[in-house]
């Protein structure tokens, strides 16, 4: 029996979503997008999952973009946008691990994650202008993450970036030698999974909520969120564990 083009596994508080279409450079099909949306629903309903890792099989391509051949291009674009919005609204932090190149729509998938770690040989790019198109949905995420002038140079030329350049302009969190990437990401995932899940979830929601707001409005909102968080069982457990010099036992409430 053939494996699905998008793999899903939950282990040790981590949900793994793996693009499994190496022969097509892990291009996103409509079926894969639908599966991804369903996995995000399951993650939202799973109290055991504390962090999500998005990755891909192989070391040639993380994702080369969308492969929506045979379908309505507009409907495909809308479904892709739905995926990016659902990733943004996910209550759990998303971590991307890239062992292969990331292009076109793959850039949006990567940038929808909160943290991005890549092998040093990985290239990044949005080459759509070379074929008369423009990375419209990807642009929304690029401009929210990268240095503006550098981002526009990438979008207007279609030229690719090295992992070092992507790190310098804020597209990725950090680049590592390929041999150490797995261990580094594993450490990050374990660390996040060991932290207070409700605090991280509320913090992620708060970060998204204050994007684009003025300072006064942001501070008022965040003050209310801090008060709500301080009243949770996890906040009490965290302080108690600190005083008693023991690891906290998080309940997620």
FIFIPA-167859 format. One line per field, with one value per atom (N, C-alpha, C): residue in three letters; z, y, x; residue number from 1. Coordinates in steps of 0.001 Angstrom, whole numbers. Each point is the difference from the previous one (the first is absolute). Example, Ala and Ser with C-alpha at 12.3 -4.5 7.8 and 13.67 -1.06 7.14 Angstrom:
2
r ALA/ALA/ALA/SER/SER/SER;
c3 7800/0/0/-720/60/730;
c2 -5690/1190/1200/1050/1190/1090;
c1 13190/-890/900/-350/820/-770;
k 1/1/1/2/2/2;
REM end
This chain:
253
r UNK/UNK/UNK/UNK/UNK/UNK/UNK/UNK/UNK/UNK/UNK/UNK/UNK/UNK/UNK/UNK/UNK/UNK/UNK/UNK/UNK/UNK/UNK/UNK/UNK/UNK/UNK/UNK/UNK/UNK/UNK/UNK/UNK/UNK/UNK/UNK/UNK/UNK/UNK/UNK/UNK/UNK/UNK/UNK/UNK/UNK/UNK/UNK/UNK/UNK/UNK/UNK/UNK/UNK/UNK/UNK/UNK/UNK/UNK/UNK/UNK/UNK/UNK/UNK/UNK/UNK/UNK/UNK/UNK/UNK/UNK/UNK/UNK/UNK/UNK/UNK/UNK/UNK/UNK/UNK/UNK/UNK/UNK/UNK/UNK/UNK/UNK/UNK/UNK/UNK/UNK/UNK/UNK/UNK/UNK/UNK/UNK/UNK/UNK/UNK/UNK/UNK/UNK/UNK/UNK/UNK/UNK/UNK/UNK/UNK/UNK/UNK/UNK/UNK/UNK/UNK/UNK/UNK/UNK/UNK/UNK/UNK/UNK/UNK/UNK/UNK/UNK/UNK/UNK/UNK/UNK/UNK/UNK/UNK/UNK/UNK/UNK/UNK/UNK/UNK/UNK/UNK/UNK/UNK/UNK/UNK/UNK/UNK/UNK/UNK/UNK/UNK/UNK/UNK/UNK/UNK/UNK/UNK/UNK/UNK/UNK/UNK/UNK/UNK/UNK/UNK/UNK/UNK/UNK/UNK/UNK/UNK/UNK/UNK/UNK/UNK/UNK/UNK/UNK/UNK/UNK/UNK/UNK/UNK/UNK/UNK/UNK/UNK/UNK/UNK/UNK/UNK/UNK/UNK/UNK/UNK/UNK/UNK/UNK/UNK/UNK/UNK/UNK/UNK/UNK/UNK/UNK/UNK/UNK/UNK/UNK/UNK/UNK/UNK/UNK/UNK/UNK/UNK/UNK/UNK/UNK/UNK/UNK/UNK/UNK/UNK/UNK/UNK/UNK/UNK/UNK/UNK/UNK/UNK/UNK/UNK/UNK/UNK/UNK/UNK/UNK/UNK/UNK/UNK/UNK/UNK/UNK/UNK/UNK/UNK/UNK/UNK/UNK/UNK/UNK/UNK/UNK/UNK/UNK/UNK/UNK/UNK/UNK/UNK/UNK/UNK/UNK/UNK/UNK/UNK/UNK/UNK/UNK/UNK/UNK/UNK/UNK/UNK/UNK/UNK/UNK/UNK/UNK/UNK/UNK/UNK/UNK/UNK/UNK/UNK/UNK/UNK/UNK/UNK/UNK/UNK/UNK/UNK/UNK/UNK/UNK/UNK/UNK/UNK/UNK/UNK/UNK/UNK/UNK/UNK/UNK/UNK/UNK/UNK/UNK/UNK/UNK/UNK/UNK/UNK/UNK/UNK/UNK/UNK/UNK/UNK/UNK/UNK/UNK/UNK/UNK/UNK/UNK/UNK/UNK/UNK/UNK/UNK/UNK/UNK/UNK/UNK/UNK/UNK/UNK/UNK/UNK/UNK/UNK/UNK/UNK/UNK/UNK/UNK/UNK/UNK/UNK/UNK/UNK/UNK/UNK/UNK/UNK/UNK/UNK/UNK/UNK/UNK/UNK/UNK/UNK/UNK/UNK/UNK/UNK/UNK/UNK/UNK/UNK/UNK/UNK/UNK/UNK/UNK/UNK/UNK/UNK/UNK/UNK/UNK/UNK/UNK/UNK/UNK/UNK/UNK/UNK/UNK/UNK/UNK/UNK/UNK/UNK/UNK/UNK/UNK/UNK/UNK/UNK/UNK/UNK/UNK/UNK/UNK/UNK/UNK/UNK/UNK/UNK/UNK/UNK/UNK/UNK/UNK/UNK/UNK/UNK/UNK/UNK/UNK/UNK/UNK/UNK/UNK/UNK/UNK/UNK/UNK/UNK/UNK/UNK/UNK/UNK/UNK/UNK/UNK/UNK/UNK/UNK/UNK/UNK/UNK/UNK/UNK/UNK/UNK/UNK/UNK/UNK/UNK/UNK/UNK/UNK/UNK/UNK/UNK/UNK/UNK/UNK/UNK/UNK/UNK/UNK/UNK/UNK/UNK/UNK/UNK/UNK/UNK/UNK/UNK/UNK/UNK/UNK/UNK/UNK/UNK/UNK/UNK/UNK/UNK/UNK/UNK/UNK/UNK/UNK/UNK/UNK/UNK/UNK/UNK/UNK/UNK/UNK/UNK/UNK/UNK/UNK/UNK/UNK/UNK/UNK/UNK/UNK/UNK/UNK/UNK/UNK/UNK/UNK/UNK/UNK/UNK/UNK/UNK/UNK/UNK/UNK/UNK/UNK/UNK/UNK/UNK/UNK/UNK/UNK/UNK/UNK/UNK/UNK/UNK/UNK/UNK/UNK/UNK/UNK/UNK/UNK/UNK/UNK/UNK/UNK/UNK/UNK/UNK/UNK/UNK/UNK/UNK/UNK/UNK/UNK/UNK/UNK/UNK/UNK/UNK/UNK/UNK/UNK/UNK/UNK/UNK/UNK/UNK/UNK/UNK/UNK/UNK/UNK/UNK/UNK/UNK/UNK/UNK/UNK/UNK/UNK/UNK/UNK/UNK/UNK/UNK/UNK/UNK/UNK/UNK/UNK/UNK/UNK/UNK/UNK/UNK/UNK/UNK/UNK/UNK/UNK/UNK/UNK/UNK/UNK/UNK/UNK/UNK/UNK/UNK/UNK/UNK/UNK/UNK/UNK/UNK/UNK/UNK/UNK/UNK/UNK/UNK/UNK/UNK/UNK/UNK/UNK/UNK/UNK/UNK/UNK/UNK/UNK/UNK/UNK/UNK/UNK/UNK/UNK/UNK/UNK/UNK/UNK/UNK/UNK/UNK/UNK/UNK/UNK/UNK/UNK/UNK/UNK/UNK/UNK/UNK/UNK/UNK/UNK/UNK/UNK/UNK/UNK/UNK/UNK/UNK/UNK/UNK/UNK/UNK/UNK/UNK/UNK/UNK/UNK/UNK/UNK/UNK/UNK/UNK/UNK/UNK/UNK/UNK/UNK/UNK/UNK/UNK/UNK/UNK/UNK/UNK/UNK/UNK/UNK/UNK/UNK/UNK/UNK/UNK/UNK/UNK/UNK/UNK/UNK/UNK/UNK/UNK/UNK/UNK/UNK/UNK/UNK/UNK/UNK/UNK/UNK/UNK/UNK/UNK/UNK/UNK/UNK/UNK/UNK/UNK/UNK/UNK/UNK/UNK/UNK/UNK/UNK/UNK/UNK/UNK/UNK/UNK/UNK/UNK/UNK/UNK/UNK/UNK/UNK/UNK/UNK/UNK/UNK/UNK/UNK;
c3 0/0/0/-909/-101/1167/438/1055/-565/829/-473/-295/-780/-365/1154/1062/1193/1211/715/1143/1287/970/1263/1144/1025/1156/1248/1122/1284/958/576/891/961/1281/1026/-54/-81/-11/-1292/-1008/-1276/-1102/-803/-1194/-1203/-788/-1181/-1255/-833/-1309/-1043/-814/-915/-1444/-835/-1431/-575/-687/-427/-1493/-775/-1448/-690/372/-413/-1516/-697/-1456/-686/659/-536/803/606/806/1097/523/1105/-293/-1273/-373/640/434/681/-1003/125/-797/799/-666/700/1081/-302/982/1237/-206/1130/855/-655/747/849/-575/752/1196/-210/1102/1080/-423/933/868/-632/741/1034/-386/928/1153/-282/1061/992/-507/893/910/-521/841/1117/-348/1001/1049/-438/920/968/-522/848/1076/-325/937/937/-231/780/1122/1227/1146/216/-583/188/-885/-1110/-918/510/108/487/-1044/-1027/-1047/-1273/-1147/-1300/-803/-644/-895/-1423/-906/-1418/-733/-695/-687/-1285/-632/-1269/-158/-785/-281/-1024/83/-966/344/-686/250/-1234/-1002/-1201/49/546/36/1240/723/1064/-647/-877/-765/-1161/-1201/-1195/-397/827/-298/-116/-711/-155/-1307/37/-1192/-105/-641/-66/-1420/-743/-1398/-127/-985/-270/756/952/779/-347/658/-174/743/-702/667/1120/-200/1023/1243/-203/1146/726/-772/615/834/-523/731/1286/-78/1190/1055/-449/949/650/-783/535/1025/-310/942/1275/-144/1173/906/-613/779/760/-669/659/1165/-181/1074/1171/-317/1074/778/-688/698/921/-476/819/1248/-103/1118/902/-335/791/1434/961/1411/469/-810/373/-868/540/-811/-1114/-1146/-1181/-276/-184/-278/-1340/-908/-1293/8/-525/-155/-1477/-595/-1437/-290/-701/-463/-1493/-668/-1433/-360/-1274/-465/175/139/258/-992/-866/-1063/-97/-558/-351/1183/-219/1063/1223/-159/1157/973/-534/859/942/-514/849/1091/-366/975/1101/-397/957/897/-606/754/893/-254/880/1321/61/1240/848/1301/922/19/-100/-2/-1217/-637/-1200/114/-110/43/-1295/-614/-1309/-56/-842/-286/-774/206/-556/-1523/-653/-1466/-649/789/-540/-678/-1136/-718/153/-35/175/-1149/-404/-1056/-361/-673/-529/-1468/-881/-1399/-924/552/-830/-1088/276/-1005/-1262/86/-1173/-1000/449/-890/-97/312/-180/1128/1147/1150/1159/1129/1201/1211/1003/1175/947/-413/711/1465/248/1385/805/-634/682/432/-810/310/1374/359/1295/1148/-136/1058/-96/-1228/-168/639/-271/491/1506/616/1452/715/-769/617/-359/-1217/-516/-8/-72/-196/-1322/31/-1125/-1326/-40/-1262/-548/875/-435/-529/669/-432/-1392/-242/-1311/-1097/322/-982/-397/981/-290/-841/371/-697/-1422/-204/-1311/-975/518/-890/-217/972/-83/291/427/289/1316/77/1211/1024/1239/1116/607/559/775/1385/734/1361/874/-210/777/-290/-1277/-362/573/-60/542/1499/681/1442/293/-768/223/-191/-930/-257/746/873/879/-533/-1122/-545/774/542/796/1345/954/1345/37/-572/45/-1017/-554/-902/715/-199/612/-1068/287/-861/-57/-1167/-184/1017/367/912/1408/375/1358/55/-1156/-37/833/-180/717/1508/490/1441/537/-748/441/75/-1025/-6/1075/197/1054/1363/243/1269/157/-1079/43/289/-688/194/1426/516/1371/1014/-255/912/19/-1174/-68/636/-278/550/1519/581/1456/677/-774/562/196/671/310/-1278/-359/-1280/-96/1092/-50/-140/686/-106/-1429/-631/-1377/-944/210/-856/116/1233/197/-509/171/-491/-1510/-679/-1462/-505/656/-378/225/1097/311/-1015/-401/-1004/-1282/-427/-1225/180/1192/241/-41/424/72/-1271/-973/-1260/-659/-261/-653/943/1279/965/490/491/600/1356/521/1262/1157/138/1129/-32/-1173/-134/273/-479/217/1480/700/1416/828/-340/713/-188/-1236/-301/719/-63/593/1522/591/1451/406/-768/269/-170/-1023/-243/1121/513/1109/1238/259/1151/-149/-1216/-246/164/-493/95/1445/759/1395/859/-453/767/-349/-880/-429/967/-81/826/-333/-1286/-395/595/92/594/1473/707/1406/135/-883/35/-284/-944/-332/1172/683/1152/1159/207/1075/-257/-1236/-355/164/-351/149/1474/859/1438/583/-474/526/-701/-969/-725/-633/-766/-712/-1390/-924/-1331/84/-734/29/-734/448/-664/-661/-1260/-696/-291/135/-296/-1219/-446/-1162/302/1254/371/1173;
c2 -1200/1200/1250/916/1212/940/685/989/1241/740/1250/1038/1004/1051/955/-114/814/-920/-163/-900/757/-733/628/-961/513/-822/875/-568/694/-836/644/-726/977/-328/798/1472/260/1353/769/-666/650/-628/838/-472/253/-1047/100/-32/1015/34/-1/-1056/-196/-85/909/-53/-1218/-856/-1299/-210/949/-58/348/-724/335/13/-901/-71/1272/741/1273/1175/-201/1029/538/-913/305/1173/131/1032/-312/1037/-159/-246/-1125/-268/416/61/331/-1041/-1256/-1066/210/408/242/1166/1039/1150/-418/-806/-478/-844/-869/-805/890/996/920/699/470/671/-943/-1254/-981/-292/-84/-239/1167/1213/1162/-42/-492/-173/-1000/-1103/-1016/545/780/609/943/784/938/-729/-1204/-762/-878/-106/-909/749/-273/654/-503/-1146/-564/682/592/661/1398/292/1311/799/-665/682/-832/672/-655/196/-1057/115/-320/932/-175/-244/-1126/-341/-760/-574/-693/-1118/-997/-1086/478/-564/326/1265/187/1177/888/-221/832/1139/-268/1039/-156/1093/45/101/982/154/945/-430/803/868/-3/826/-828/540/-670/-776/-1154/-823/-252/923/-64/-273/-758/-299/-674/448/-616/613/868/622/1468/637/1427/762/784/708/920/677/914/-766/-1126/-809/-553/-383/-487/1072/1226/1111/284/-71/247/-1084/-1242/-1091/125/406/234/1136/1075/1115/-454/-884/-541/-746/-755/-728/961/1041/962/686/333/652/-956/-1259/-973/-261/9/-138/1197/1189/1205/-52/-628/-65/-1212/-845/-1205/384/-727/308/-519/-841/-572/628/194/556/-957/568/-763/212/-1094/43/-683/671/-598/-469/-1206/-542/-292/689/-93/-648/-1130/-657/233/575/236/1383/355/1344/337/1288/488/1114/-238/943/273/1162/357/-231/-787/-235/-666/-675/-571/1070/1192/1117/392/-2/327/-1031/-1275/-1079/145/302/184/1208/1130/1239/1/-900/-128/-656/-551/-590/1082/-209/990/-8/-1171/-162/-822/353/-704/-295/-1280/-424/-741/341/-560/-463/-995/-412/1122/142/1139/30/-1146/-31/399/170/244/1372/40/1252/367/1302/519/953/54/936/24/1084/171/379/-989/271/310/255/144/1066/1106/1071/-456/-1097/-524/-638/-315/-633/832/1301/895/28/-546/-6/758/27/634/-804/-182/-808/759/165/881/-403/-1232/-402/-74/-469/-93/1383/1012/1364/456/-364/412/-481/-1195/-560/492/146/522/1377/879/1371/100/-1048/-16/-576/-552/-663/609/495/376/1509/379/1402/473/1118/424/111/748/229/-1292/-832/-1282/-904/50/-819/403/1294/457/-338/29/-408/-1458/-858/-1411/-185/697/-162/560/1112/654/-627/-633/-621/-1484/-651/-1442/-779/694/-670/-767/-1075/-817/533/-430/411/-1216/204/-1056/-43/-1067/-104/1130/357/1101/1306/275/1222/-7/-1157/-113/250/-483/232/1477/622/1406/917/-342/873/-416/-1003/-348/-1016/-642/-1003/-1313/-328/-1215/351/-885/231/-227/-1139/-332/-1090/64/-1043/-810/-1313/-897/-890/-527/-1032/-1155/-602/-1062/-1124/-293/-1114/251/1261/295/516/139/580/-795/-1315/-818/146/-55/88/1374/1048/1353/201/-459/162/-872/-1191/-877/671/679/713/1117/743/1090/-547/-1072/-587/-514/-664/-522/1132/1076/1142/639/236/611/-916/-1305/-960/-63/375/-41/1271/1036/1261/-22/1036/65/124/-1016/26/1093/260/1035/1383/227/1290/242/-1031/143/226/-737/149/1402/477/1342/1063/-253/938/95/-1149/-5/757/-231/703/1504/375/1417/683/-682/558/304/-938/202/1119/78/980/1437/227/1381/443/-892/395/1105/1117/1105/934/-339/877/1080/1092/1045/-433/740/-371/-19/1041/72/-1157/-246/-1084/-1350/-170/-1257/-238/1030/-158/-280/643/-263/-1456/-463/-1381/-987/245/-918/-15/1123/45/-915/41/-879/-1467/-283/-1374/-517/869/-402/-327/809/-256/-1338/-279/-1267/-1181/149/-1083/-234/1074/-120/-742/-44/-662/-1482/-527/-1392/-960/-1268/-1036/-155/136/-157/1092/1219/1084/-291/-484/-360/-1154/-993/-1149/425/910/456/676/869/693/-969/-928/-981/-898/-462/-860/738/1285/807/99/263/125/-1338/-1084/-1333/-639/724/-473/-1376/-100/-1238/344/-966/261/197/938/204/-1114/-272/-977/778/340/845/-744/700/-571/654/1105/678/729/388/756/937;
c1 842/-842/878/-273/798/-277/1047/-166/-675/-738/-605/1078/-364/951/289/-781/240/-116/1105/41/-314/-549/-393/276/686/334/40/-440/73/839/1022/899/669/-17/690/-398/-1291/-570/280/561/304/-844/-649/-702/902/239/858/-863/132/-656/1112/38/1126/-471/492/-288/714/-749/521/-240/474/-193/1318/1020/1359/166/-681/132/-486/-892/-493/544/1141/672/-918/-818/-911/-937/-380/-967/-1348/-701/-1283/-1120/-665/-1191/-1234/-1139/-1239/-293/275/-218/872/1250/895/-484/-503/-516/-1196/-887/-1165/441/989/518/610/756/651/-1050/-1065/-1071/-615/-192/-549/940/1289/977/17/-133/-35/-1227/-1116/-1191/277/659/314/965/974/968/-708/-930/-737/-796/-486/-828/817/1303/847/710/-382/641/1422/330/1337/1045/-437/934/329/1288/436/767/504/752/-104/73/-146/1279/473/1152/-440/238/-311/1314/98/1239/-328/1011/-213/1015/-357/935/1031/1197/1041/760/1129/828/142/-856/47/-1003/-1182/-1032/-866/-164/-1006/-1370/-155/-1237/280/-367/261/-1184/-1047/-1162/-1260/-966/-1292/-43/-627/-209/-1495/-679/-1461/-471/808/-306/-1359/-746/-1288/-1153/291/-1057/-166/-938/-241/1092/836/1104/-473/-1129/-500/-434/-681/-410/1212/1023/1226/672/29/604/-770/-1322/-817/217/134/221/1382/986/1346/-36/-723/-134/-699/-986/-694/974/910/998/907/479/886/-707/-1275/-751/-220/-253/-225/1287/1125/1279/234/-353/166/-869/-1164/-940/222/956/258/360/-544/263/1356/638/1291/1101/1193/1088/409/341/386/1487/717/1434/246/695/333/1448/218/1355/225/971/235/1348/-62/1223/217/-1010/97/-502/145/-315/-1481/-255/-1353/-315/-976/-306/-1499/-333/-1377/-947/-1059/-969/586/1140/678/453/289/400/-1137/-1221/-1140/-191/128/-136/1048/1222/1087/-244/-381/-156/-1235/-940/-1158/385/1202/506/670/15/551/1523/572/1449/383/1114/446/1491/347/1397/308/1129/324/1442/246/1372/689/1290/740/18/-221/48/-1327/-1042/-1343/-77/-689/-263/-1478/-265/-1353/-316/-1272/-328/-1468/-373/-1353/155/168/355/-1176/-1173/-1201/118/724/91/731/722/703/-958/-1219/-980/-1278/109/-1135/-1005/353/-903/643/-687/545/-465/865/-354/-927/-1236/-925/-208/-444/-251/1295/1053/1292/482/-295/428/-489/-1227/-548/875/557/836/1439/500/1357/120/-964/84/-222/-547/-167/1220/923/1147/1350/121/1313/224/1263/375/-606/-715/-835/758/1086/705/602/519/547/-1112/-1147/-1132/-463/-93/-466/1004/1281/1001/-210/-250/-237/-1261/-1074/-1274/39/704/15/994/1053/986/-256/-628/-186/1266/1054/1265/-81/760/-6/996/-183/841/676/1177/639/-638/274/-527/541/1260/584/-731/-277/-716/-1415/-653/-1359/-14/1025/93/241/868/338/-1204/-897/-1143/-1261/115/-1103/-985/314/-913/62/1163/134/630/-186/534/1502/429/1424/314/1212/490/1071/-36/975/619/1180/557/-992/-133/-992/165/1246/266/-532/-185/-459/-1434/-645/-1343/-997/-43/-982/143/1224/232/-391/327/-327/-1513/-709/-1456/-638/530/-514/110/1118/184/-1032/-240/-981/-1395/-376/-1324/-169/1019/-64/-109/726/-36/-1382/-569/-1331/-1039/103/-961/54/1141/152/-507/-269/-467/-1518/-516/-1432/-824/-787/-716/-1059/-707/-1034/630/1108/686/470/551/472/-1175/-1084/-1175/-593/-158/-545/974/1288/1000/-4/-121/-43/-1225/-1130/-1227/152/643/180/910/1060/909/-757/-827/-785/-1026/-596/-1060/512/1245/496/722/137/629/-822/626/-690/-729/-75/-671/967/-546/808/533/980/634/-991/-813/-933/-995/-575/-970/656/1227/721/253/464/312/-1247/-1110/-1255/-424/80/-384/928/1299/968/-90/-349/-196/-1154/-1082/-1142/385/806/421/901/867/864/-827/-1016/-867/-718/-475/-689/949/1218/978/426/161/432/-1019/-1251/-1058/-148/846/-135/689/-389/625/1485/333/1400/879/-517/783/275/-1019/178/989/-130/899/1438/177/1345/684/-722/570/254/-938/156/1208/134/1131/1325/0/1219/401/-971/278/450/-635/320/1193/565/1189/-222/-1089/-329/-519/25/-557/-1512/-549/-1453/-739/-1205/-871/-1134/182/-967/-1295/-1114/-1316/-647/556/-561/-1291/-162/-1203/295;
k 1/1/1/2/2/2/3/3/3/4/4/4/5/5/5/6/6/6/7/7/7/8/8/8/9/9/9/10/10/10/11/11/11/12/12/12/13/13/13/14/14/14/15/15/15/16/16/16/17/17/17/18/18/18/19/19/19/20/20/20/21/21/21/22/22/22/23/23/23/24/24/24/25/25/25/26/26/26/27/27/27/28/28/28/29/29/29/30/30/30/31/31/31/32/32/32/33/33/33/34/34/34/35/35/35/36/36/36/37/37/37/38/38/38/39/39/39/40/40/40/41/41/41/42/42/42/43/43/43/44/44/44/45/45/45/46/46/46/47/47/47/48/48/48/49/49/49/50/50/50/51/51/51/52/52/52/53/53/53/54/54/54/55/55/55/56/56/56/57/57/57/58/58/58/59/59/59/60/60/60/61/61/61/62/62/62/63/63/63/64/64/64/65/65/65/66/66/66/67/67/67/68/68/68/69/69/69/70/70/70/71/71/71/72/72/72/73/73/73/74/74/74/75/75/75/76/76/76/77/77/77/78/78/78/79/79/79/80/80/80/81/81/81/82/82/82/83/83/83/84/84/84/85/85/85/86/86/86/87/87/87/88/88/88/89/89/89/90/90/90/91/91/91/92/92/92/93/93/93/94/94/94/95/95/95/96/96/96/97/97/97/98/98/98/99/99/99/100/100/100/101/101/101/102/102/102/103/103/103/104/104/104/105/105/105/106/106/106/107/107/107/108/108/108/109/109/109/110/110/110/111/111/111/112/112/112/113/113/113/114/114/114/115/115/115/116/116/116/117/117/117/118/118/118/119/119/119/120/120/120/121/121/121/122/122/122/123/123/123/124/124/124/125/125/125/126/126/126/127/127/127/128/128/128/129/129/129/130/130/130/131/131/131/132/132/132/133/133/133/134/134/134/135/135/135/136/136/136/137/137/137/138/138/138/139/139/139/140/140/140/141/141/141/142/142/142/143/143/143/144/144/144/145/145/145/146/146/146/147/147/147/148/148/148/149/149/149/150/150/150/151/151/151/152/152/152/153/153/153/154/154/154/155/155/155/156/156/156/157/157/157/158/158/158/159/159/159/160/160/160/161/161/161/162/162/162/163/163/163/164/164/164/165/165/165/166/166/166/167/167/167/168/168/168/169/169/169/170/170/170/171/171/171/172/172/172/173/173/173/174/174/174/175/175/175/176/176/176/177/177/177/178/178/178/179/179/179/180/180/180/181/181/181/182/182/182/183/183/183/184/184/184/185/185/185/186/186/186/187/187/187/188/188/188/189/189/189/190/190/190/191/191/191/192/192/192/193/193/193/194/194/194/195/195/195/196/196/196/197/197/197/198/198/198/199/199/199/200/200/200/201/201/201/202/202/202/203/203/203/204/204/204/205/205/205/206/206/206/207/207/207/208/208/208/209/209/209/210/210/210/211/211/211/212/212/212/213/213/213/214/214/214/215/215/215/216/216/216/217/217/217/218/218/218/219/219/219/220/220/220/221/221/221/222/222/222/223/223/223/224/224/224/225/225/225/226/226/226/227/227/227/228/228/228/229/229/229/230/230/230/231/231/231/232/232/232/233/233/233/234/234/234/235/235/235/236/236/236/237/237/237/238/238/238/239/239/239/240/240/240/241/241/241/242/242/242/243/243/243/244/244/244/245/245/245/246/246/246/247/247/247/248/248/248/249/249/249/250/250/250/251/251/251/252/252/252/253/253/253;
REM end
